[in-house]
Amino acid sequence: MENLDLSFENIKKVYVGRDSGCRCGCHGKYTYTSHTNPTNSTVLAGCIINDRRVKSTITRAKNLLENGEGKITDSMKSYVNISYGNDRAICFYYEN
């Protein structure tokens, strides 16, 4: 977990939902940070911008990892996926 960056300033959006399958939003929700300021109209259609929710999700993910209930199942420069429970995930997408 030492290389995991969950600093709010670097996160663009968060997905919380089903772990298996796609990330189109049909089985989960995306929340954007206000500093992302999405301008793509397809993104804005169902866009939730809520810094407090993103910060709360960061705290939840850290707790899941620390107590062993969650684990990092996929990680790249642009995102990190944390799996937990029965087919649940929190995925953080970073600013590029």
N, CA, C and O atoms as a GROMACS GRO file, in nm:
protein
  384
    1MET      N    1   0.082  -0.119   0.000
    1MET     CA    2   0.000   0.000   0.000
    1MET      C    3   0.086   0.126   0.000
    1MET      O    4   0.033   0.236  -0.010
    2GLU      N    5   0.216   0.112   0.011
    2GLU     CA    6   0.304   0.228   0.020
    2GLU      C    7   0.304   0.313  -0.107
    2GLU      O    8   0.330   0.433  -0.099
    3ASN      N    9   0.275   0.254  -0.224
    3ASN     CA   10   0.272   0.330  -0.349
    3ASN      C   11   0.133   0.381  -0.384
    3ASN      O   12   0.117   0.448  -0.486
    4LEU      N   13   0.036   0.352  -0.303
    4LEU     CA   14  -0.101   0.392  -0.331
    4LEU      C   15  -0.121   0.540  -0.300
    4LEU      O   16  -0.097   0.585  -0.188
    5ASP      N   17  -0.164   0.615  -0.401
    5ASP     CA   18  -0.190   0.758  -0.385
    5ASP      C   19  -0.340   0.782  -0.382
    5ASP      O   20  -0.406   0.777  -0.486
    6LEU      N   21  -0.393   0.808  -0.265
    6LEU     CA   22  -0.534   0.841  -0.252
    6LEU      C   23  -0.551   0.985  -0.205
    6LEU      O   24  -0.642   1.016  -0.128
    7SER      N   25  -0.463   1.072  -0.251
    7SER     CA   26  -0.476   1.213  -0.214
    7SER      C   27  -0.586   1.277  -0.300
    7SER      O   28  -0.588   1.262  -0.422
    8PHE      N   29  -0.674   1.347  -0.234
    8PHE     CA   30  -0.789   1.409  -0.298
    8PHE      C   31  -0.749   1.495  -0.418
    8PHE      O   32  -0.818   1.494  -0.520
    9GLU      N   33  -0.642   1.568  -0.407
    9GLU     CA   34  -0.599   1.661  -0.511
    9GLU      C   35  -0.567   1.593  -0.643
    9GLU      O   36  -0.576   1.655  -0.749
   10ASN      N   37  -0.528   1.465  -0.638
   10ASN     CA   38  -0.489   1.393  -0.759
   10ASN      C   39  -0.602   1.309  -0.819
   10ASN      O   40  -0.585   1.252  -0.927
   11ILE      N   41  -0.715   1.302  -0.751
   11ILE     CA   42  -0.824   1.218  -0.798
   11ILE      C   43  -0.920   1.300  -0.884
   11ILE      O   44  -0.960   1.411  -0.848
   12LYS      N   45  -0.954   1.243  -1.000
   12LYS     CA   46  -1.046   1.307  -1.094
   12LYS      C   47  -1.189   1.262  -1.071
   12LYS      O   48  -1.281   1.344  -1.067
   13LYS      N   49  -1.207   1.131  -1.055
   13LYS     CA   50  -1.340   1.076  -1.032
   13LYS      C   51  -1.329   0.943  -0.959
   13LYS      O   52  -1.221   0.883  -0.952
   14VAL      N   53  -1.443   0.898  -0.905
   14VAL     CA   54  -1.449   0.774  -0.829
   14VAL      C   55  -1.569   0.694  -0.878
   14VAL      O   56  -1.678   0.749  -0.899
   15TYR      N   57  -1.549   0.566  -0.897
   15TYR     CA   58  -1.658   0.473  -0.928
   15TYR      C   59  -1.680   0.385  -0.807
   15TYR      O   60  -1.585   0.331  -0.750
   16VAL      N   61  -1.806   0.370  -0.766
   16VAL     CA   62  -1.842   0.278  -0.658
   16VAL      C   63  -1.957   0.193  -0.711
   16VAL      O   64  -2.061   0.245  -0.750
   17GLY      N   65  -1.936   0.061  -0.712
   17GLY     CA   66  -2.041  -0.027  -0.762
   17GLY      C   67  -1.992  -0.168  -0.781
   17GLY      O   68  -1.902  -0.214  -0.711
   18ARG      N   69  -2.054  -0.236  -0.878
   18ARG     CA   70  -2.020  -0.375  -0.906
   18ARG      C   71  -1.876  -0.385  -0.955
   18ARG      O   72  -1.829  -0.303  -1.033
   19ASP      N   73  -1.808  -0.489  -0.908
   19ASP     CA   74  -1.668  -0.508  -0.944
   19ASP      C   75  -1.653  -0.578  -1.079
   19ASP      O   76  -1.564  -0.543  -1.157
   20SER      N   77  -1.738  -0.675  -1.106
   20SER     CA   78  -1.726  -0.748  -1.232
   20SER      C   79  -1.793  -0.670  -1.346
   20SER      O   80  -1.887  -0.594  -1.324
   21GLY      N   81  -1.743  -0.691  -1.464
   21GLY     CA   82  -1.804  -0.629  -1.581
   21GLY      C   83  -1.747  -0.492  -1.612
   21GLY      O   84  -1.638  -0.456  -1.570
   22CYS      N   85  -1.824  -0.418  -1.687
   22CYS     CA   86  -1.778  -0.288  -1.737
   22CYS      C   87  -1.787  -0.180  -1.630
   22CYS      O   88  -1.833  -0.204  -1.518
   23ARG      N   89  -1.743  -0.062  -1.666
   23ARG     CA   90  -1.752   0.054  -1.577
   23ARG      C   91  -1.833   0.165  -1.644
   23ARG      O   92  -1.802   0.284  -1.628
   24CYS      N   93  -1.936   0.126  -1.718
   24CYS     CA   94  -2.015   0.226  -1.792
   24CYS      C   95  -2.106   0.306  -1.699
   24CYS      O   96  -2.158   0.411  -1.738
   25GLY      N   97  -2.127   0.257  -1.578
   25GLY     CA   98  -2.213   0.327  -1.484
   25GLY      C   99  -2.348   0.260  -1.462
   25GLY      O  100  -2.427   0.307  -1.381
   26CYS      N  101  -2.374   0.151  -1.535
   26CYS     CA  102  -2.504   0.086  -1.520
   26CYS      C  103  -2.516   0.007  -1.389
   26CYS      O  104  -2.628  -0.022  -1.345
   27HIS      N  105  -2.404  -0.026  -1.327
   27HIS     CA  106  -2.407  -0.101  -1.200
   27HIS      C  107  -2.329  -0.030  -1.091
   27HIS      O  108  -2.278  -0.094  -0.999
   28GLY      N  109  -2.320   0.101  -1.102
   28GLY     CA  110  -2.247   0.178  -1.003
   28GLY      C  111  -2.262   0.326  -1.032
   28GLY      O  112  -2.330   0.366  -1.127
   29LYS      N  113  -2.198   0.408  -0.951
   29LYS     CA  114  -2.207   0.553  -0.967
   29LYS      C  115  -2.069   0.614  -0.974
   29LYS      O  116  -1.976   0.572  -0.905
   30TYR      N  117  -2.058   0.713  -1.060
   30TYR     CA  118  -1.938   0.794  -1.069
   30TYR      C  119  -1.961   0.925  -0.996
   30TYR      O  120  -2.068   0.984  -1.004
   31THR      N  121  -1.861   0.967  -0.924
   31THR     CA  122  -1.864   1.098  -0.860
   31THR      C  123  -1.736   1.170  -0.898
   31THR      O  124  -1.626   1.115  -0.889
   32TYR      N  125  -1.750   1.294  -0.943
   32TYR     CA  126  -1.637   1.376  -0.986
   32TYR      C  127  -1.600   1.476  -0.877
   32TYR      O  128  -1.683   1.516  -0.797
   33THR      N  129  -1.474   1.514  -0.876
   33THR     CA  130  -1.430   1.621  -0.788
   33THR      C  131  -1.456   1.755  -0.855
   33THR      O  132  -1.461   1.763  -0.978
   34SER      N  133  -1.473   1.858  -0.777
   34SER     CA  134  -1.501   1.991  -0.834
   34SER      C  135  -1.380   2.044  -0.910
   34SER      O  136  -1.397   2.123  -1.003
   35HIS      N  137  -1.259   2.004  -0.873
   35HIS     CA  138  -1.142   2.054  -0.944
   35HIS      C  139  -1.124   1.987  -1.081
   35HIS      O  140  -1.041   2.030  -1.160
   36THR      N  141  -1.201   1.882  -1.109
   36THR     CA  142  -1.198   1.817  -1.239
   36THR      C  143  -1.271   1.902  -1.342
   36THR      O  144  -1.223   1.918  -1.455
   37ASN      N  145  -1.386   1.955  -1.304
   37ASN     CA  146  -1.468   2.040  -1.391
   37ASN      C  147  -1.489   1.976  -1.528
   37ASN      O  148  -1.440   2.027  -1.629
   38PRO      N  149  -1.563   1.863  -1.534
   38PRO     CA  150  -1.584   1.795  -1.661
   38PRO      C  151  -1.662   1.883  -1.759
   38PRO      O  152  -1.758   1.949  -1.720
   39THR      N  153  -1.620   1.884  -1.884
   39THR     CA  154  -1.685   1.968  -1.984
   39THR      C  155  -1.750   1.887  -2.094
   39THR      O  156  -1.827   1.943  -2.173
   40ASN      N  157  -1.722   1.759  -2.103
   40ASN     CA  158  -1.781   1.674  -2.206
   40ASN      C  159  -1.930   1.658  -2.176
   40ASN      O  160  -1.967   1.618  -2.066
   41SER      N  161  -2.015   1.688  -2.272
   41SER     CA  162  -2.160   1.687  -2.249
   41SER      C  163  -2.211   1.548  -2.215
   41SER      O  164  -2.308   1.537  -2.140
   42THR      N  165  -2.150   1.442  -2.267
   42THR     CA  166  -2.195   1.307  -2.232
   42THR      C  167  -2.161   1.276  -2.087
   42THR      O  168  -2.233   1.200  -2.021
   43VAL      N  169  -2.054   1.331  -2.037
   43VAL     CA  170  -2.017   1.313  -1.896
   43VAL      C  171  -2.112   1.394  -1.808
   43VAL      O  172  -2.157   1.345  -1.705
   44LEU      N  173  -2.143   1.514  -1.848
   44LEU     CA  174  -2.226   1.603  -1.767
   44LEU      C  175  -2.370   1.554  -1.754
   44LEU      O  176  -2.438   1.590  -1.658
   45ALA      N  177  -2.417   1.474  -1.849
   45ALA     CA  178  -2.556   1.429  -1.848
   45ALA      C  179  -2.594   1.363  -1.715
   45ALA      O  180  -2.699   1.392  -1.660
   46GLY      N  181  -2.511   1.274  -1.665
   46GLY     CA  182  -2.541   1.208  -1.539
   46GLY      C  183  -2.437   1.235  -1.434
   46GLY      O  184  -2.416   1.154  -1.343
   47CYS      N  185  -2.372   1.348  -1.444
   47CYS     CA  186  -2.256   1.378  -1.361
   47CYS      C  187  -2.295   1.422  -1.220
   47CYS      O  188  -2.384   1.505  -1.201
   48ILE      N  189  -2.227   1.365  -1.123
   48ILE     CA  190  -2.241   1.409  -0.984
   48ILE      C  191  -2.105   1.468  -0.945
   48ILE      O  192  -2.003   1.399  -0.950
   49ILE      N  193  -2.105   1.593  -0.906
   49ILE     CA  194  -1.983   1.657  -0.858
   49ILE      C  195  -2.002   1.679  -0.709
   49ILE      O  196  -2.087   1.759  -0.668
   50ASN      N  197  -1.924   1.608  -0.627
   50ASN     CA  198  -1.943   1.616  -0.484
   50ASN      C  199  -1.811   1.583  -0.413
   50ASN      O  200  -1.776   1.466  -0.396
   51ASP      N  201  -1.740   1.687  -0.373
   51ASP     CA  202  -1.611   1.668  -0.306
   51ASP      C  203  -1.624   1.592  -0.176
   51ASP      O  204  -1.540   1.508  -0.144
   52ARG      N  205  -1.728   1.619  -0.100
   52ARG     CA  206  -1.746   1.552   0.028
   52ARG      C  207  -1.764   1.401   0.010
   52ARG      O  208  -1.710   1.322   0.087
   53ARG      N  209  -1.840   1.362  -0.092
   53ARG     CA  210  -1.860   1.220  -0.120
   53ARG      C  211  -1.728   1.153  -0.162
   53ARG      O  212  -1.700   1.041  -0.120
   54VAL      N  213  -1.649   1.222  -0.244
   54VAL     CA  214  -1.520   1.166  -0.286
   54VAL      C  215  -1.429   1.149  -0.165
   54VAL      O  216  -1.365   1.044  -0.150
   55LYS      N  217  -1.422   1.249  -0.078
   55LYS     CA  218  -1.337   1.240   0.041
   55LYS      C  219  -1.384   1.127   0.132
   55LYS      O  220  -1.301   1.056   0.190
   56SER      N  221  -1.513   1.110   0.146
   56SER     CA  222  -1.568   1.002   0.228
   56SER      C  223  -1.533   0.866   0.169
   56SER      O  224  -1.503   0.771   0.242
   57THR      N  225  -1.535   0.855   0.036
   57THR     CA  226  -1.499   0.731  -0.031
   57THR      C  227  -1.351   0.700  -0.015
   57THR      O  228  -1.312   0.584  -0.002
   58ILE      N  229  -1.269   0.803  -0.016
   58ILE     CA  230  -1.124   0.784   0.008
   58ILE      C  231  -1.104   0.724   0.148
   58ILE      O  232  -1.028   0.628   0.164
   59THR      N  233  -1.170   0.780   0.246
   59THR     CA  234  -1.159   0.731   0.384
   59THR      C  235  -1.207   0.586   0.392
   59THR      O  236  -1.143   0.504   0.458
   60ARG      N  237  -1.318   0.557   0.327
   60ARG     CA  238  -1.371   0.420   0.329
   60ARG      C  239  -1.273   0.322   0.267
   60ARG      O  240  -1.249   0.214   0.322
   61ALA      N  241  -1.216   0.359   0.153
   61ALA     CA  242  -1.120   0.271   0.085
   61ALA      C  243  -0.997   0.246   0.173
   61ALA      O  244  -0.950   0.133   0.183
   62LYS      N  245  -0.946   0.351   0.236
   62LYS     CA  246  -0.831   0.334   0.324
   62LYS      C  247  -0.864   0.239   0.438
   62LYS      O  248  -0.783   0.153   0.473
   63ASN      N  249  -0.983   0.253   0.496
   63ASN     CA  250  -1.024   0.164   0.605
   63ASN      C  251  -1.038   0.020   0.558
   63ASN      O  252  -0.996  -0.072   0.628
   64LEU      N  253  -1.096   0.000   0.440
   64LEU     CA  254  -1.109  -0.135   0.385
   64LEU      C  255  -0.973  -0.201   0.366
   64LEU      O  256  -0.956  -0.319   0.396
   65LEU      N  257  -0.877  -0.125   0.316
   65LEU     CA  258  -0.743  -0.179   0.294
   65LEU      C  259  -0.671  -0.207   0.426
   65LEU      O  260  -0.605  -0.309   0.442
   66GLU      N  261  -0.685  -0.114   0.521
   66GLU     CA  262  -0.615  -0.130   0.649
   66GLU      C  263  -0.667  -0.248   0.730
   66GLU      O  264  -0.590  -0.316   0.797
   67ASN      N  265  -0.799  -0.271   0.725
   67ASN     CA  266  -0.853  -0.381   0.806
   67ASN      C  267  -0.861  -0.513   0.730
   67ASN      O  268  -0.913  -0.612   0.782
   68GLY      N  269  -0.810  -0.516   0.605
   68GLY     CA  270  -0.802  -0.640   0.530
   68GLY      C  271  -0.929  -0.681   0.458
   68GLY      O  272  -0.933  -0.788   0.398
   69GLU      N  273  -1.033  -0.598   0.464
   69GLU     CA  274  -1.158  -0.632   0.396
   69GLU      C  275  -1.153  -0.600   0.246
   69GLU      O  276  -1.233  -0.652   0.169
   70GLY      N  277  -1.059  -0.516   0.206
   70GLY     CA  278  -1.045  -0.481   0.065
   70GLY      C  279  -0.904  -0.507   0.019
   70GLY      O  280  -0.810  -0.512   0.099
   71LYS      N  281  -0.889  -0.523  -0.112
   71LYS     CA  282  -0.755  -0.540  -0.167
   71LYS      C  283  -0.748  -0.476  -0.305
   71LYS      O  284  -0.848  -0.468  -0.377
   72ILE      N  285  -0.628  -0.432  -0.341
   72ILE     CA  286  -0.606  -0.372  -0.472
   72ILE      C  287  -0.600  -0.485  -0.574
   72ILE      O  288  -0.512  -0.572  -0.566
   73THR      N  289  -0.692  -0.484  -0.668
   73THR     CA  290  -0.698  -0.591  -0.767
   73THR      C  291  -0.651  -0.545  -0.905
   73THR      O  292  -0.624  -0.628  -0.992
   74ASP      N  293  -0.640  -0.416  -0.925
   74ASP     CA  294  -0.591  -0.364  -1.052
   74ASP      C  295  -0.539  -0.223  -1.028
   74ASP      O  296  -0.601  -0.144  -0.956
   75SER      N  297  -0.425  -0.193  -1.086
   75SER     CA  298  -0.365  -0.063  -1.065
   75SER      C  299  -0.281  -0.024  -1.186
   75SER      O  300  -0.199  -0.103  -1.234
   76MET      N  301  -0.302   0.096  -1.233
   76MET     CA  302  -0.222   0.152  -1.342
   76MET      C  303  -0.194   0.298  -1.307
   76MET      O  304  -0.236   0.346  -1.202
   77LYS      N  305  -0.124   0.366  -1.394
   77LYS     CA  306  -0.093   0.506  -1.369
   77LYS      C  307  -0.220   0.592  -1.360
   77LYS      O  308  -0.223   0.690  -1.287
   78SER      N  309  -0.323   0.556  -1.435
   78SER     CA  310  -0.444   0.638  -1.442
   78SER      C  311  -0.555   0.598  -1.346
   78SER      O  312  -0.651   0.672  -1.329
   79TYR      N  313  -0.543   0.481  -1.281
   79TYR     CA  314  -0.648   0.438  -1.188
   79TYR      C  315  -0.599   0.331  -1.093
   79TYR      O  316  -0.494   0.269  -1.114
   80VAL      N  317  -0.678   0.310  -0.987
   80VAL     CA  318  -0.657   0.196  -0.896
   80VAL      C  319  -0.793   0.140  -0.859
   80VAL      O  320  -0.886   0.215  -0.828
   81ASN      N  321  -0.806   0.007  -0.863
   81ASN     CA  322  -0.931  -0.060  -0.830
   81ASN      C  323  -0.915  -0.137  -0.699
   81ASN      O  324  -0.822  -0.216  -0.684
   82ILE      N  325  -1.006  -0.113  -0.607
   82ILE     CA  326  -1.006  -0.181  -0.478
   82ILE      C  327  -1.132  -0.266  -0.470
   82ILE      O  328  -1.243  -0.213  -0.474
   83SER      N  329  -1.115  -0.397  -0.459
   83SER     CA  330  -1.228  -0.490  -0.451
   83SER      C  331  -1.256  -0.524  -0.306
   83SER      O  332  -1.164  -0.532  -0.223
   84TYR      N  333  -1.384  -0.542  -0.276
   84TYR     CA  334  -1.423  -0.577  -0.139
   84TYR      C  335  -1.560  -0.644  -0.143
   84TYR      O  336  -1.632  -0.635  -0.242
   85GLY      N  337  -1.595  -0.710  -0.034
   85GLY     CA  338  -1.728  -0.770  -0.021
   85GLY      C  339  -1.763  -0.865  -0.133
   85GLY      O  340  -1.677  -0.930  -0.191
   86ASN      N  341  -1.891  -0.872  -0.162
   86ASN     CA  342  -1.943  -0.962  -0.265
   86ASN      C  343  -1.957  -0.886  -0.397
   86ASN      O  344  -2.061  -0.827  -0.425
   87ASP      N  345  -1.850  -0.888  -0.478
   87ASP     CA  346  -1.849  -0.827  -0.611
   87ASP      C  347  -1.867  -0.674  -0.606
   87ASP      O  348  -1.940  -0.617  -0.688
   88ARG      N  349  -1.801  -0.610  -0.511
   88ARG     CA  350  -1.808  -0.464  -0.499
   88ARG      C  351  -1.671  -0.404  -0.524
   88ARG      O  352  -1.568  -0.468  -0.503
   89ALA      N  353  -1.671  -0.280  -0.570
   89ALA     CA  354  -1.544  -0.214  -0.600
   89ALA      C  355  -1.552  -0.064  -0.578
   89ALA      O  356  -1.658  -0.002  -0.590
   90ILE      N  357  -1.438  -0.008  -0.545
   90ILE     CA  358  -1.415   0.136  -0.545
   90ILE      C  359  -1.298   0.157  -0.641
   90ILE      O  360  -1.191   0.098  -0.622
   91CYS      N  361  -1.318   0.239  -0.741
   91CYS     CA  362  -1.213   0.264  -0.838
   91CYS      C  363  -1.186   0.414  -0.845
   91CYS      O  364  -1.276   0.493  -0.871
   92PHE      N  365  -1.061   0.451  -0.820
   92PHE     CA  366  -1.020   0.592  -0.825
   92PHE      C  367  -0.949   0.618  -0.957
   92PHE      O  368  -0.858   0.544  -0.995
   93TYR      N  369  -0.990   0.723  -1.026
   93TYR     CA  370  -0.927   0.765  -1.151
   93TYR      C  371  -0.850   0.894  -1.124
   93TYR      O  372  -0.901   0.986  -1.061
   94TYR      N  373  -0.727   0.898  -1.171
   94TYR     CA  374  -0.638   1.010  -1.142
   94TYR      C  375  -0.634   1.112  -1.256
   94TYR      O  376  -0.663   1.082  -1.371
   95GLU      N  377  -0.597   1.235  -1.218
   95GLU     CA  378  -0.571   1.339  -1.317
   95GLU      C  379  -0.453   1.294  -1.400
   95GLU      O  380  -0.358   1.235  -1.348
   96ASN      N  381  -0.457   1.320  -1.528
   96ASN     CA  382  -0.345   1.281  -1.616
   96ASN      C  383  -0.253   1.396  -1.641
   96ASN      O  384  -0.154   1.382  -1.712
   0.00000   0.00000   0.00000
